[in-house]
Amino acid sequence: MTVTATSVPASPSAGTATAKRAPGRRGSLLRWGFVAPAVLYMLVFFGYPLVRNVTMSFQHYTPRTYFTGEAPFNGFDNWRGVFDNPLFTGSLGHTLVFTFGSLLGQFTIGLALAVFFSRRFRLSGVVRAVLLLPWLVPMVVSAVIWRKLLDQDSGVLNTLLTNLHLTSEPVPWLSSPSIALMSAILVNIWIGIPFNMVILYGGLQEIPRDLYEAAALDGAGAWRTFRSLTLPLLRPVVTVVLILGFMSTVKILDLILALTGGGPADSTQTLGTVTYQLSFQQMNFGQGAVVGNVLILVSAVFAVLYLRANRTDFGPGK
């Protein structure tokens, strides 16, 4: 009896699946290879300092620690010391007033200028370039210049107001506890207007002109067009401007130090200046880390809000 052996051909689908799996693995490794440098950078330059700062807030960390390496844990002593300090409570309130006051002024004036420059006219580019100067000048330099301008005895602003008979006596812009914080807010508004104007101006340029023509044909006035057309379409840009503006303003340090130094009578102390004072003047690094953690927490909350708003505005279907 003869047995005939027949060979069964391999299934084409099995070979195709094997061929697809190999490139899939290579593609996955390739994607992780591109992501790995960014992840490593974040871990080294953000993750480690963050963990170290949180750990330091639970330690008795002094200048001696840098030489001996001894930093015993003291539980919540640093946290209790900070929250029981009236300076921290006052600085938290000043930070909120300074941040929201600055954002309100910067955004309102920046949006008004962006709308104004969206209507092209002669020399508009030159004027916009001049308005960018406050943004280009280093913040410390701007603060020093404004400190001279707002000086109670020899400042240009008081001299001008007195000569025009608008005030009977010089205004203590930086030496009065009730006015100094407002003066710092005004200076920061002046510095932040160009950033708001540039970003909002770019957003306005992305709105199709046809929509404005259609609104005009429907009889919509300038205010109705701005409220019902411009603002809704500008919402994603407004979100970015406000969140980034908050995160850069809430931790501000150099402007306050150069303008008022936190005075008078601690009336312009913010969380940033308190962190600096505790860490580098009183050498209490543990309590300074606590205030730093509070700043990180506040910034993280608004970062999450930004990401959620960003996902809502730019997600699928938008």
BALOBA-1460 file (C-alpha; in Angstrom, 3 decimals):
// residues 318
<rec num="1" residu="m" x="0.000" y="0.000" z="0.000"/>
<rec num="2" residu="t" x="1.363" y="3.343" z="-0.978"/>
<rec num="3" residu="v" x="0.913" y="6.356" z="1.284"/>
<rec num="4" residu="t" x="0.930" y="9.682" z="-0.454"/>
<rec num="5" residu="a" x="2.050" y="12.630" z="1.694"/>
<rec num="6" residu="t" x="0.358" y="15.863" z="0.923"/>
<rec num="7" residu="s" x="1.688" y="19.185" z="2.209"/>
<rec num="8" residu="v" x="-0.779" y="21.672" z="3.624"/>
<rec num="9" residu="p" x="0.069" y="25.227" z="2.526"/>
<rec num="10" residu="a" x="0.524" y="27.761" z="5.311"/>
<rec num="11" residu="s" x="-2.368" y="30.037" z="5.957"/>
<rec num="12" residu="p" x="-1.791" y="33.475" z="4.378"/>
<rec num="13" residu="s" x="-3.493" y="35.184" z="7.297"/>
<rec num="14" residu="a" x="-1.016" y="33.692" z="9.810"/>
<rec num="15" residu="g" x="1.956" y="34.998" z="7.855"/>
<rec num="16" residu="t" x="0.372" y="38.392" z="7.475"/>
<rec num="17" residu="a" x="-0.354" y="38.628" z="11.217"/>
<rec num="18" residu="t" x="3.260" y="37.711" z="12.049"/>
<rec num="19" residu="a" x="4.532" y="40.294" z="9.594"/>
<rec num="20" residu="k" x="2.281" y="42.957" z="11.104"/>
<rec num="21" residu="r" x="3.285" y="42.229" z="14.692"/>
<rec num="22" residu="a" x="6.982" y="42.808" z="14.076"/>
<rec num="23" residu="p" x="6.614" y="46.305" z="12.575"/>
<rec num="24" residu="g" x="4.102" y="47.066" z="15.331"/>
<rec num="25" residu="r" x="6.692" y="46.292" z="18.019"/>
<rec num="26" residu="r" x="9.307" y="48.329" z="16.204"/>
<rec num="27" residu="g" x="6.886" y="51.216" z="15.871"/>
<rec num="28" residu="s" x="6.071" y="51.094" z="19.573"/>
<rec num="29" residu="l" x="9.761" y="51.055" z="20.495"/>
<rec num="30" residu="l" x="10.376" y="53.930" z="18.108"/>
<rec num="31" residu="r" x="7.612" y="56.001" z="19.695"/>
<rec num="32" residu="w" x="8.957" y="55.345" z="23.187"/>
<rec num="33" residu="g" x="12.420" y="56.260" z="21.934"/>
<rec num="34" residu="f" x="11.156" y="59.703" z="20.952"/>
<rec num="35" residu="v" x="9.259" y="60.145" z="24.222"/>
<rec num="36" residu="a" x="12.058" y="58.896" z="26.510"/>
<rec num="37" residu="p" x="14.275" y="62.050" z="26.336"/>
<rec num="38" residu="a" x="11.354" y="64.283" z="27.291"/>
<rec num="39" residu="v" x="10.342" y="61.974" z="30.140"/>
<rec num="40" residu="l" x="13.937" y="61.809" z="31.384"/>
<rec num="41" residu="y" x="14.220" y="65.604" z="31.222"/>
<rec num="42" residu="m" x="11.001" y="66.044" z="33.202"/>
<rec num="43" residu="l" x="12.094" y="63.541" z="35.849"/>
<rec num="44" residu="v" x="15.541" y="65.087" z="36.313"/>
<rec num="45" residu="f" x="14.686" y="68.792" z="36.179"/>
<rec num="46" residu="f" x="11.120" y="68.787" z="37.529"/>
<rec num="47" residu="g" x="10.389" y="65.510" z="39.258"/>
<rec num="48" residu="y" x="13.472" y="65.339" z="41.466"/>
<rec num="49" residu="p" x="13.346" y="69.016" z="42.622"/>
<rec num="50" residu="l" x="9.639" y="68.643" z="43.388"/>
<rec num="51" residu="v" x="10.140" y="65.508" z="45.482"/>
<rec num="52" residu="r" x="13.163" y="67.083" z="47.179"/>
<rec num="53" residu="n" x="11.213" y="70.215" z="48.037"/>
<rec num="54" residu="v" x="8.331" y="68.202" z="49.513"/>
<rec num="55" residu="t" x="10.787" y="66.128" z="51.574"/>
<rec num="56" residu="m" x="12.590" y="69.247" z="52.787"/>
<rec num="57" residu="s" x="9.321" y="70.691" z="54.104"/>
<rec num="58" residu="f" x="9.250" y="67.866" z="56.685"/>
<rec num="59" residu="q" x="12.887" y="68.275" z="57.741"/>
<rec num="60" residu="h" x="14.872" y="70.545" z="60.026"/>
<rec num="61" residu="y" x="17.013" y="71.855" z="57.177"/>
<rec num="62" residu="t" x="19.646" y="74.475" z="58.022"/>
<rec num="63" residu="p" x="22.862" y="75.743" z="56.408"/>
<rec num="64" residu="r" x="24.715" y="73.236" z="58.569"/>
<rec num="65" residu="t" x="22.959" y="70.442" z="56.692"/>
<rec num="66" residu="y" x="24.951" y="71.264" z="53.573"/>
<rec num="67" residu="f" x="28.148" y="70.334" z="55.408"/>
<rec num="68" residu="t" x="26.993" y="67.528" z="57.722"/>
<rec num="69" residu="g" x="24.194" y="66.055" z="55.615"/>
<rec num="70" residu="e" x="22.045" y="65.801" z="58.741"/>
<rec num="71" residu="a" x="18.450" y="66.941" z="58.273"/>
<rec num="72" residu="p" x="16.259" y="65.179" z="60.849"/>
<rec num="73" residu="f" x="12.549" y="64.882" z="60.152"/>
<rec num="74" residu="n" x="10.439" y="67.114" z="62.340"/>
<rec num="75" residu="g" x="6.973" y="66.070" z="61.184"/>
<rec num="76" residu="f" x="4.602" y="68.962" z="60.570"/>
<rec num="77" residu="d" x="6.565" y="71.509" z="62.612"/>
<rec num="78" residu="n" x="7.499" y="73.498" z="59.499"/>
<rec num="79" residu="w" x="3.912" y="73.480" z="58.253"/>
<rec num="80" residu="r" x="2.546" y="74.590" z="61.614"/>
<rec num="81" residu="g" x="5.193" y="77.304" z="61.847"/>
<rec num="82" residu="v" x="4.215" y="78.674" z="58.432"/>
<rec num="83" residu="f" x="0.441" y="78.544" z="58.884"/>
<rec num="84" residu="d" x="0.700" y="80.112" z="62.352"/>
<rec num="85" residu="n" x="2.774" y="82.965" z="60.953"/>
<rec num="86" residu="p" x="0.622" y="86.063" z="60.301"/>
<rec num="87" residu="l" x="3.012" y="87.019" z="57.512"/>
<rec num="88" residu="f" x="1.975" y="83.934" z="55.520"/>
<rec num="89" residu="t" x="-1.739" y="84.697" z="55.876"/>
<rec num="90" residu="g" x="-1.240" y="88.304" z="54.837"/>
<rec num="91" residu="s" x="1.008" y="87.358" z="51.925"/>
<rec num="92" residu="l" x="-1.575" y="84.863" z="50.669"/>
<rec num="93" residu="g" x="-4.205" y="87.596" z="50.537"/>
<rec num="94" residu="h" x="-1.777" y="90.019" z="48.888"/>
<rec num="95" residu="t" x="-0.875" y="87.363" z="46.314"/>
<rec num="96" residu="l" x="-4.508" y="86.817" z="45.352"/>
<rec num="97" residu="v" x="-5.238" y="90.553" z="45.113"/>
<rec num="98" residu="f" x="-2.036" y="91.189" z="43.163"/>
<rec num="99" residu="t" x="-2.643" y="88.274" z="40.781"/>
<rec num="100" residu="f" x="-6.295" y="88.891" z="39.948"/>
<rec num="101" residu="g" x="-5.868" y="92.675" z="39.859"/>
<rec num="102" residu="s" x="-2.973" y="92.309" z="37.428"/>
<rec num="103" residu="l" x="-4.817" y="89.798" z="35.255"/>
<rec num="104" residu="l" x="-7.924" y="91.972" z="35.071"/>
<rec num="105" residu="g" x="-5.991" y="95.061" z="34.030"/>
<rec num="106" residu="q" x="-3.645" y="93.279" z="31.631"/>
<rec num="107" residu="f" x="-6.378" y="91.345" z="29.887"/>
<rec num="108" residu="t" x="-8.846" y="94.236" z="29.592"/>
<rec num="109" residu="i" x="-6.337" y="96.720" z="28.182"/>
<rec num="110" residu="g" x="-4.592" y="94.054" z="26.085"/>
<rec num="111" residu="l" x="-7.886" y="92.970" z="24.503"/>
<rec num="112" residu="a" x="-8.880" y="96.589" z="23.814"/>
<rec num="113" residu="l" x="-5.541" y="97.230" z="22.087"/>
<rec num="114" residu="a" x="-5.769" y="93.971" z="20.137"/>
<rec num="115" residu="v" x="-9.213" y="94.914" z="18.820"/>
<rec num="116" residu="f" x="-7.967" y="98.424" z="18.027"/>
<rec num="117" residu="f" x="-4.966" y="97.185" z="16.029"/>
<rec num="118" residu="s" x="-7.023" y="94.547" z="14.201"/>
<rec num="119" residu="r" x="-8.295" y="97.456" z="12.088"/>
<rec num="120" residu="r" x="-5.280" y="98.243" z="9.988"/>
<rec num="121" residu="f" x="-4.209" y="101.840" z="9.656"/>
<rec num="122" residu="r" x="-1.077" y="103.714" z="8.761"/>
<rec num="123" residu="l" x="1.888" y="103.134" z="11.132"/>
<rec num="124" residu="s" x="-0.034" y="100.477" z="13.061"/>
<rec num="125" residu="g" x="2.970" y="98.155" z="12.885"/>
<rec num="126" residu="v" x="5.284" y="100.820" z="14.293"/>
<rec num="127" residu="v" x="2.937" y="101.618" z="17.168"/>
<rec num="128" residu="r" x="2.554" y="97.917" z="18.016"/>
<rec num="129" residu="a" x="6.324" y="97.529" z="18.030"/>
<rec num="130" residu="v" x="6.661" y="100.446" z="20.469"/>
<rec num="131" residu="l" x="4.030" y="98.929" z="22.758"/>
<rec num="132" residu="l" x="6.109" y="95.746" z="22.947"/>
<rec num="133" residu="l" x="8.955" y="97.549" z="24.743"/>
<rec num="134" residu="p" x="7.669" y="96.913" z="28.300"/>
<rec num="135" residu="w" x="7.656" y="93.192" z="27.543"/>
<rec num="136" residu="l" x="11.207" y="93.240" z="26.165"/>
<rec num="137" residu="v" x="12.775" y="95.138" z="29.070"/>
<rec num="138" residu="p" x="13.935" y="92.883" z="31.965"/>
<rec num="139" residu="m" x="11.487" y="93.018" z="34.858"/>
<rec num="140" residu="v" x="14.090" y="94.186" z="37.368"/>
<rec num="141" residu="v" x="15.033" y="97.090" z="35.097"/>
<rec num="142" residu="s" x="11.370" y="98.033" z="34.689"/>
<rec num="143" residu="a" x="10.863" y="97.902" z="38.457"/>
<rec num="144" residu="v" x="13.878" y="100.121" z="39.144"/>
<rec num="145" residu="i" x="12.700" y="102.675" z="36.568"/>
<rec num="146" residu="w" x="9.189" y="102.737" z="38.031"/>
<rec num="147" residu="r" x="10.616" y="103.077" z="41.520"/>
<rec num="148" residu="k" x="12.280" y="106.293" z="40.401"/>
<rec num="149" residu="l" x="9.137" y="107.498" z="38.638"/>
<rec num="150" residu="l" x="6.949" y="106.826" z="41.693"/>
<rec num="151" residu="d" x="9.307" y="108.290" z="44.276"/>
<rec num="152" residu="q" x="7.353" y="110.456" z="46.691"/>
<rec num="153" residu="d" x="9.828" y="113.352" z="46.824"/>
<rec num="154" residu="s" x="11.539" y="113.440" z="43.418"/>
<rec num="155" residu="g" x="9.426" y="111.180" z="41.233"/>
<rec num="156" residu="v" x="8.309" y="112.387" z="37.803"/>
<rec num="157" residu="l" x="4.702" y="111.331" z="38.391"/>
<rec num="158" residu="n" x="4.285" y="113.323" z="41.606"/>
<rec num="159" residu="t" x="6.018" y="116.325" z="40.074"/>
<rec num="160" residu="l" x="3.625" y="116.213" z="37.118"/>
<rec num="161" residu="l" x="0.543" y="115.841" z="39.305"/>
<rec num="162" residu="t" x="1.630" y="118.688" z="41.560"/>
<rec num="163" residu="n" x="2.449" y="121.042" z="38.688"/>
<rec num="164" residu="l" x="-0.920" y="120.373" z="37.109"/>
<rec num="165" residu="h" x="-2.562" y="121.056" z="40.490"/>
<rec num="166" residu="l" x="-4.208" y="117.623" z="40.461"/>
<rec num="167" residu="t" x="-2.885" y="116.906" z="43.953"/>
<rec num="168" residu="s" x="-2.076" y="119.298" z="46.765"/>
<rec num="169" residu="e" x="0.761" y="117.154" z="48.109"/>
<rec num="170" residu="p" x="2.924" y="114.283" z="46.788"/>
<rec num="171" residu="v" x="1.273" y="110.858" z="46.734"/>
<rec num="172" residu="p" x="3.167" y="108.169" z="48.713"/>
<rec num="173" residu="w" x="2.941" y="105.592" z="45.932"/>
<rec num="174" residu="l" x="5.486" y="103.192" z="47.430"/>
<rec num="175" residu="s" x="5.688" y="104.351" z="51.047"/>
<rec num="176" residu="s" x="2.049" y="104.039" z="52.113"/>
<rec num="177" residu="p" x="0.780" y="100.579" z="53.178"/>
<rec num="178" residu="s" x="-2.622" y="101.340" z="51.679"/>
<rec num="179" residu="i" x="-1.291" y="102.391" z="48.248"/>
<rec num="180" residu="a" x="1.904" y="100.381" z="47.700"/>
<rec num="181" residu="l" x="0.167" y="97.163" z="46.616"/>
<rec num="182" residu="m" x="-1.991" y="99.069" z="44.142"/>
<rec num="183" residu="s" x="1.147" y="100.708" z="42.740"/>
<rec num="184" residu="a" x="2.777" y="97.301" z="42.297"/>
<rec num="185" residu="i" x="-0.342" y="96.057" z="40.491"/>
<rec num="186" residu="l" x="-0.284" y="99.047" z="38.122"/>
<rec num="187" residu="v" x="3.381" y="98.460" z="37.297"/>
<rec num="188" residu="n" x="2.744" y="94.776" z="36.632"/>
<rec num="189" residu="i" x="-0.210" y="95.669" z="34.415"/>
<rec num="190" residu="w" x="2.082" y="97.920" z="32.391"/>
<rec num="191" residu="i" x="4.558" y="95.061" z="32.005"/>
<rec num="192" residu="g" x="1.966" y="92.423" z="31.051"/>
<rec num="193" residu="i" x="-0.131" y="94.380" z="28.551"/>
<rec num="194" residu="p" x="2.109" y="93.566" z="25.519"/>
<rec num="195" residu="f" x="1.887" y="89.800" z="26.138"/>
<rec num="196" residu="n" x="-1.911" y="89.906" z="26.264"/>
<rec num="197" residu="m" x="-2.109" y="92.209" z="23.258"/>
<rec num="198" residu="v" x="0.148" y="90.065" z="21.056"/>
<rec num="199" residu="i" x="-1.560" y="86.743" z="21.823"/>
<rec num="200" residu="l" x="-5.081" y="88.142" z="21.531"/>
<rec num="201" residu="y" x="-4.176" y="90.022" z="18.347"/>
<rec num="202" residu="g" x="-2.982" y="86.760" z="16.810"/>
<rec num="203" residu="g" x="-6.249" y="85.094" z="17.805"/>
<rec num="204" residu="l" x="-8.272" y="87.876" z="16.234"/>
<rec num="205" residu="q" x="-6.407" y="87.442" z="12.945"/>
<rec num="206" residu="e" x="-7.557" y="83.814" z="12.780"/>
<rec num="207" residu="i" x="-11.255" y="84.747" z="12.791"/>
<rec num="208" residu="p" x="-12.583" y="84.683" z="9.182"/>
<rec num="209" residu="r" x="-13.545" y="88.105" z="7.862"/>
<rec num="210" residu="d" x="-16.573" y="86.570" z="6.144"/>
<rec num="211" residu="l" x="-18.271" y="86.108" z="9.507"/>
<rec num="212" residu="y" x="-18.042" y="89.837" z="10.238"/>
<rec num="213" residu="e" x="-19.463" y="90.633" z="6.818"/>
<rec num="214" residu="a" x="-22.370" y="88.264" z="7.442"/>
<rec num="215" residu="a" x="-23.004" y="89.837" z="10.850"/>
<rec num="216" residu="a" x="-23.025" y="93.303" z="9.281"/>
<rec num="217" residu="l" x="-25.536" y="92.155" z="6.654"/>
<rec num="218" residu="d" x="-27.767" y="90.834" z="9.453"/>
<rec num="219" residu="g" x="-27.731" y="94.271" z="11.042"/>
<rec num="220" residu="a" x="-25.550" y="93.434" z="14.065"/>
<rec num="221" residu="g" x="-23.876" y="96.439" z="15.660"/>
<rec num="222" residu="a" x="-20.282" y="96.667" z="16.846"/>
<rec num="223" residu="w" x="-21.016" y="95.611" z="20.448"/>
<rec num="224" residu="r" x="-23.368" y="92.770" z="19.390"/>
<rec num="225" residu="t" x="-20.764" y="91.494" z="16.927"/>
<rec num="226" residu="f" x="-18.040" y="91.610" z="19.566"/>
<rec num="227" residu="r" x="-20.164" y="89.872" z="22.214"/>
<rec num="228" residu="s" x="-21.797" y="87.221" z="20.016"/>
<rec num="229" residu="l" x="-19.059" y="86.581" z="17.460"/>
<rec num="230" residu="t" x="-15.606" y="87.730" z="18.527"/>
<rec num="231" residu="l" x="-15.592" y="86.581" z="22.156"/>
<rec num="232" residu="p" x="-16.930" y="83.029" z="21.518"/>
<rec num="233" residu="l" x="-14.439" y="82.432" z="18.701"/>
<rec num="234" residu="l" x="-11.644" y="83.937" z="20.794"/>
<rec num="235" residu="r" x="-12.418" y="81.735" z="23.796"/>
<rec num="236" residu="p" x="-9.542" y="79.219" z="23.332"/>
<rec num="237" residu="v" x="-6.999" y="82.044" z="23.093"/>
<rec num="238" residu="v" x="-8.522" y="83.831" z="26.091"/>
<rec num="239" residu="t" x="-8.191" y="80.627" z="28.116"/>
<rec num="240" residu="v" x="-4.509" y="80.304" z="27.263"/>
<rec num="241" residu="v" x="-3.785" y="83.965" z="28.020"/>
<rec num="242" residu="l" x="-5.531" y="83.942" z="31.405"/>
<rec num="243" residu="i" x="-4.082" y="80.650" z="32.635"/>
<rec num="244" residu="l" x="-0.530" y="81.417" z="31.545"/>
<rec num="245" residu="g" x="-0.877" y="84.924" z="32.933"/>
<rec num="246" residu="f" x="-1.995" y="83.540" z="36.276"/>
<rec num="247" residu="m" x="0.838" y="81.037" z="36.500"/>
<rec num="248" residu="s" x="3.452" y="83.681" z="35.734"/>
<rec num="249" residu="t" x="1.956" y="86.298" z="38.073"/>
<rec num="250" residu="v" x="1.184" y="84.220" z="41.174"/>
<rec num="251" residu="k" x="4.867" y="83.395" z="41.725"/>
<rec num="252" residu="i" x="6.306" y="86.812" z="40.881"/>
<rec num="253" residu="l" x="9.330" y="87.813" z="42.935"/>
<rec num="254" residu="d" x="11.782" y="90.107" z="41.181"/>
<rec num="255" residu="l" x="9.266" y="92.887" z="40.529"/>
<rec num="256" residu="i" x="8.232" y="93.127" z="44.195"/>
<rec num="257" residu="l" x="11.793" y="92.908" z="45.510"/>
<rec num="258" residu="a" x="13.055" y="95.640" z="43.199"/>
<rec num="259" residu="l" x="10.009" y="97.886" z="43.575"/>
<rec num="260" residu="t" x="9.094" y="97.749" z="47.270"/>
<rec num="261" residu="g" x="11.129" y="94.975" z="48.860"/>
<rec num="262" residu="g" x="7.892" y="93.630" z="50.362"/>
<rec num="263" residu="g" x="7.219" y="96.820" z="52.308"/>
<rec num="264" residu="p" x="6.127" y="99.122" z="53.672"/>
<rec num="265" residu="a" x="5.010" y="97.220" z="56.779"/>
<rec num="266" residu="d" x="4.830" y="93.979" z="54.748"/>
<rec num="267" residu="s" x="1.951" y="95.422" z="52.714"/>
<rec num="268" residu="t" x="3.347" y="94.017" z="49.438"/>
<rec num="269" residu="q" x="4.593" y="90.675" z="50.708"/>
<rec num="270" residu="t" x="3.535" y="87.819" z="48.417"/>
<rec num="271" residu="l" x="4.091" y="84.075" z="48.579"/>
<rec num="272" residu="g" x="7.126" y="84.476" z="46.348"/>
<rec num="273" residu="t" x="8.771" y="87.086" z="48.560"/>
<rec num="274" residu="v" x="7.963" y="85.114" z="51.730"/>
<rec num="275" residu="t" x="9.632" y="82.039" z="50.226"/>
<rec num="276" residu="y" x="12.706" y="84.110" z="49.442"/>
<rec num="277" residu="q" x="12.724" y="85.715" z="52.886"/>
<rec num="278" residu="l" x="12.378" y="82.435" z="54.788"/>
<rec num="279" residu="s" x="14.882" y="80.515" z="52.691"/>
<rec num="280" residu="f" x="17.623" y="83.023" z="51.931"/>
<rec num="281" residu="q" x="17.337" y="85.660" z="54.629"/>
<rec num="282" residu="q" x="16.272" y="83.680" z="57.683"/>
<rec num="283" residu="m" x="17.937" y="80.488" z="56.380"/>
<rec num="284" residu="n" x="14.868" y="78.471" z="57.395"/>
<rec num="285" residu="f" x="14.841" y="76.209" z="54.353"/>
<rec num="286" residu="g" x="12.164" y="73.891" z="55.749"/>
<rec num="287" residu="q" x="9.541" y="76.624" z="56.118"/>
<rec num="288" residu="g" x="10.624" y="78.151" z="52.825"/>
<rec num="289" residu="a" x="9.953" y="74.776" z="51.193"/>
<rec num="290" residu="v" x="6.463" y="74.750" z="52.726"/>
<rec num="291" residu="v" x="5.556" y="78.073" z="51.098"/>
<rec num="292" residu="g" x="7.112" y="76.836" z="47.860"/>
<rec num="293" residu="n" x="4.889" y="73.758" z="48.012"/>
<rec num="294" residu="v" x="1.837" y="75.974" z="48.451"/>
<rec num="295" residu="l" x="2.837" y="77.891" z="45.320"/>
<rec num="296" residu="i" x="3.368" y="74.635" z="43.427"/>
<rec num="297" residu="l" x="-0.046" y="73.391" z="44.531"/>
<rec num="298" residu="v" x="-1.795" y="76.589" z="43.407"/>
<rec num="299" residu="s" x="0.001" y="76.495" z="40.054"/>
<rec num="300" residu="a" x="-0.810" y="72.800" z="39.618"/>
<rec num="301" residu="v" x="-4.524" y="73.438" z="40.194"/>
<rec num="302" residu="f" x="-4.600" y="76.085" z="37.495"/>
<rec num="303" residu="a" x="-2.469" y="73.903" z="35.211"/>
<rec num="304" residu="v" x="-5.111" y="71.184" z="35.463"/>
<rec num="305" residu="l" x="-7.805" y="73.760" z="34.711"/>
<rec num="306" residu="y" x="-5.821" y="74.864" z="31.672"/>
<rec num="307" residu="l" x="-5.433" y="71.302" z="30.390"/>
<rec num="308" residu="r" x="-9.141" y="70.586" z="30.843"/>
<rec num="309" residu="a" x="-10.125" y="73.828" z="29.100"/>
<rec num="310" residu="n" x="-7.603" y="73.118" z="26.358"/>
<rec num="311" residu="r" x="-9.027" y="69.629" z="25.834"/>
<rec num="312" residu="t" x="-12.555" y="71.018" z="25.732"/>
<rec num="313" residu="d" x="-11.731" y="73.744" z="23.218"/>
<rec num="314" residu="f" x="-9.445" y="71.772" z="20.936"/>
<rec num="315" residu="g" x="-10.684" y="68.222" z="21.410"/>
<rec num="316" residu="p" x="-12.469" y="66.056" z="18.826"/>
<rec num="317" residu="g" x="-15.387" y="67.716" z="17.171"/>
<rec num="318" residu="k" x="-14.160" y="71.228" z="17.884"/>
